[in-house]
Amino acid sequence: MSKKSVVKETRIWNTEPHPQYGFTFDVTMENGDVGRVGSKTNPMTYFVVGSEVEYEMEEKNKTDGSGTYIRIKKPSTGWTPGGSGGSGYKPKDKKTYLSDAISYYARYATDVLIAQGKEVNAETLKPLIYAYFEVTKPLFDKLHD
């Protein structure tokens, strides 16, 4: 069953990606739901702090057999390759596009700071992220009005 809530907090478990699974995060939602999320990217592009997301939860067995954990994931689309009935494409809403864009800005800003040999932290990231946002926000407003 699909749920909706705002992402309250994320905490990364591994700073180096697993070759097969990528990064692992603990995600806390404003409604109190807590679970583990796998992501091929860091930062995540879907479960972004402050954004409202749709998600599903499932209980999974730990690989070492020591119990279970809760996995949070994007909802299933129901799409299967080769199926009929159209492509199943649904455009995202403005808020989702902005949320995705902010995640990309953070990645770009990190790359710029590293290329310049500067320290990457909240203080150095914020001005670049805000600059990217200010340049592109009018485009989002124009496309989604």
N, C-alpha and C positions, 0 to 999 in steps of 0.2 A: 504494500500500500504506500502510495506517495504522500509525502508530507512537505510542508513549506515552513521555513523559519529564516531568521537573519543569522548569519554566521557571527558568533560572538568572539571566538578565539580560535587560533590554530597554533599547534606546537609541533615542530618537526622532530622526528626521531633519529633520522640519519642525515648527515650533511653530505655524504657521498652516495650517489644513487646505486641501488642494487642493479646489477646488469639486466635482470629480467623484469623486476617489479618497479624500479624507479625509487621515488622517495616515499616515505611513510609519515603521515601526519595524524595527530590527535586533533579532532575538531569538536568544539563545543558550540551548540546552537543556543539562541536566546530562550527557546522554549524548554531548555534543560536537557535535550538530547545530547549524548556524547558518544563518539565512536571513532574508529580508525579509518583513514582514507589513504588510498594509494594514488600517486600522481607521477606521471613521467616528467613533470617539470617542477622546478622550485624557483619562484613562487608558483603556487597553484593558480590556474586560470578560472576555475569554476567556484571553488569554496574560498571566496575572498572575504576577509573580515569586513563587516558592515553591509554586505550585499544579501538580499533575500534570494534564497535558492530553493529549488524543489529537489527532494532527495528521497531515497529509500534506505531502510535499515534492515540488516539481516544478522543473525547470530551465526558465527563461524567457529569451527574447532581450531584450536591452536595446533600448529604442526608438531609440537613436541608432546601433544596429548595431555597437557596439564590443565585443560579447561577450555573455556570459550572466550570470545571477544565479540564486540559489536562492530560491524562494518557499515560505514555510511557510503553511499554511492549515488551517482546521478540516476534518475529514474530510467527504467527500460523504455525504449521507444516502441517496442513491439515490431520493429522493422526486421525483416529477414531478407538476405540477399536473394534476388530472383523472384521476389514476391510481386503480386500485382496490386493495382490500386493507386498508382502514382508514386512519386518519389518519397513522400512522407516529410518533405522539407517544410519546416515552419519557421518563419523569420523570428528572430529574438526581439524582445522589447528594448526600448531605449536604455533602461536601467541595466539590463544584462550586457548590452554592447559597451556601455560606459565602464561597467565593472571589469569586463574583459580588457578594455583598453588600459585601464589603470594598472592591471597586472603586467601588461606588455611594457608600459612606461617604466615600471620598476625594473624590469629585466634590461631594457635599453639603457636606463640611467646607470645601472650597475656596470654594464659593459663599457659605457663611456668613462666612468670613474676609474675602472681597472685600466683601460687604455691610457688614461692620463696619469696613471701611477698614484692616484689619490686613494685615501682610505674610504671604504664603503661602510657607511652607517646612516642612521636616520637623519642626522644633521646634514650630510652631504647629498643624500638621495632626494630629500623633500624639494629643494629648489628646482631640480631637473624634472621631477615628476610633475610639479605644478606648472612648469613652463610648457611641457608637452601637452598637459591638459588644457591650458589656456589657448593654445594654438588650435587644438582640434575640437574643443567643445562647441564652437559655433557651427562646425560641420555637422556634428551630431544633432544639434538643435534644428538645423535646416532640413536634414534628412528625415527627422522623426516628428515634424510638426504637421 
